[in-house]
C-alpha cells in the first residue's frame, strides 16, 4: 500500500517563476513524471516551456522541470531520460 506523501499536500513546492539558481533538466516532462516529482522529491521545482526545432523545421514547445536541489535534478534525469 502506498503512503500519502504529506509534502505533496501541505507544501507549495511548485513555483510559478524560475529562480536563477535552479538547475534545468534535458528530459521533457510528462504527466507521469510530474506526479513522480511530487511523490519522490522533497525540494522546490519549476516547470517551464522551451521551444525546440524538430527535424522537419517545425517548432515545438515542451515543458521541462528545473530543480532547486541539483541531486533531485540528477535523480529525475536518471529516472526519466
LINCORGI-V308007 format. One record per helix or strand of 2 or more residues. SS is the DSSP state (A for helix, B for strand). FROM is the first residue (numbers start at 1). LEN is the number of residues. If there is no record, write none. Layout:
ss:SS from:FROM len:LEN
ss:SS from:FROM len:LEN
This chain:
ss:A from:6 len:5
ss:B from:14 len:2
ss:B from:23 len:6
ss:A from:31 len:10
ss:B from:45 len:9
ss:B from:59 len:9
ss:A from:70 len:11
